[in-house]
């Protein structure tokens, strides 16, 4: 609706002084809202997942994002983990795809 007001001032010949402070305050407010609602929680989730991956040791029972449940048999320094799904099957996965560490004895209860 502001475009109608500009036409009226243009017809009368007066000049308009625009206040850009309200625009700057609005941009800063939206930036703060986006930071606290989107960016900061995502950073906290990333830090929690990094702590989870760093705490994994040989013999832990884990579940991956794809739903594989297994026992950690080997951890490499470049970010890969070998998990044993059963006595004969081992799978190598990227450590980023670990969802959580399960309590001891979970695999035997399944």
C-alpha positions as CSV (number, residue, x, y, z in Angstrom):
1,X,0.0,0.0,0.0
2,X,3.0,2.3,0.3
3,X,3.2,2.7,-3.4
4,X,-0.1,4.7,-3.4
5,X,1.4,7.1,-0.8
6,X,4.4,7.7,-2.9
7,X,2.2,8.7,-5.8
8,X,0.4,11.3,-3.7
9,X,3.6,12.9,-2.5
10,X,4.9,12.9,-6.1
11,X,1.8,14.7,-7.3
12,X,2.1,17.3,-4.6
13,X,5.7,18.1,-5.3
14,X,7.0,17.5,-1.7
15,X,10.1,15.4,-1.0
16,X,10.1,12.4,1.3
17,X,12.8,11.8,3.8
18,X,13.1,8.0,4.4
19,X,14.1,6.6,7.7
20,X,16.5,3.7,7.2
21,X,17.0,3.0,10.9
22,X,13.8,1.0,11.1
23,X,15.1,-1.2,8.3
24,X,18.4,-1.8,10.0
25,X,16.8,-2.6,13.3
26,X,14.4,-5.1,11.6
27,X,17.3,-6.8,9.8
28,X,19.3,-7.1,13.0
29,X,16.2,-8.5,14.8
30,X,15.6,-11.1,12.2
31,X,19.3,-12.1,12.2
32,X,19.2,-12.6,15.9
33,X,16.0,-14.7,15.7
34,X,17.5,-16.9,12.9
35,X,20.7,-17.4,14.9
36,X,18.9,-18.5,18.1
37,X,16.2,-20.6,16.4
38,X,18.2,-22.3,13.6
39,X,22.0,-21.9,13.7
40,X,22.7,-22.3,17.4
41,X,20.6,-25.5,18.0
42,X,22.2,-27.1,14.9
43,X,25.7,-26.3,16.2
44,X,24.8,-27.9,19.5
45,X,23.6,-31.1,17.8
46,X,26.8,-31.3,15.8
47,X,28.9,-31.0,18.9
48,X,26.8,-33.7,20.7
49,X,27.2,-36.0,17.8
50,X,31.0,-35.4,17.7
51,X,31.2,-36.2,21.4
52,X,29.2,-39.4,20.7
53,X,31.5,-40.5,17.9
54,X,34.7,-39.7,19.9
55,X,33.4,-41.8,22.9
56,X,32.9,-45.0,20.8
57,X,35.4,-47.7,21.7
58,X,36.0,-51.3,20.6
59,X,33.3,-53.6,22.0
60,X,30.5,-51.0,22.0
61,X,27.1,-51.8,20.6
62,X,25.8,-49.2,18.2
63,X,23.0,-48.4,15.8
64,X,23.5,-46.6,12.6
65,X,21.2,-44.1,10.8
66,X,20.1,-46.8,8.4
67,X,19.1,-49.1,11.3
68,X,22.1,-51.5,11.4
69,X,22.8,-52.8,14.9
70,X,26.2,-54.2,15.5
71,X,29.3,-54.5,17.7
72,X,32.3,-52.3,17.1
73,X,35.3,-54.4,16.1
74,X,37.7,-51.9,14.7
75,X,38.1,-48.1,14.7
76,X,40.3,-46.3,12.2
77,X,41.9,-42.9,12.6
78,X,40.5,-41.6,9.3
79,X,36.9,-41.9,10.4
80,X,35.7,-45.4,9.5
81,X,34.4,-48.1,11.9
82,X,34.0,-51.8,11.3
83,X,31.0,-53.3,13.0
84,X,30.1,-57.0,13.3
85,X,26.4,-57.5,12.5
86,X,26.7,-61.2,13.5
87,X,29.4,-63.8,13.8
88,X,30.2,-63.9,10.1
89,X,29.2,-60.5,8.7
90,X,31.3,-57.3,9.2
91,X,30.4,-53.9,7.7
92,X,32.7,-50.9,7.3
93,X,30.8,-47.6,7.8
94,X,31.7,-43.9,8.1
95,X,31.6,-42.8,11.7
96,X,29.3,-39.9,10.9
97,X,26.5,-42.3,10.3
98,X,26.3,-43.6,13.8
99,X,23.0,-42.8,15.5
100,X,23.6,-43.8,19.1
101,X,25.5,-46.2,21.4
102,X,23.3,-49.0,22.8
103,X,23.5,-50.4,26.3
104,X,25.6,-53.6,26.7
105,X,23.6,-56.8,25.9
106,X,21.1,-55.2,23.5
107,X,22.2,-57.3,20.5
108,X,21.7,-60.5,22.5
109,X,18.2,-59.4,23.6
110,X,17.2,-58.9,20.0
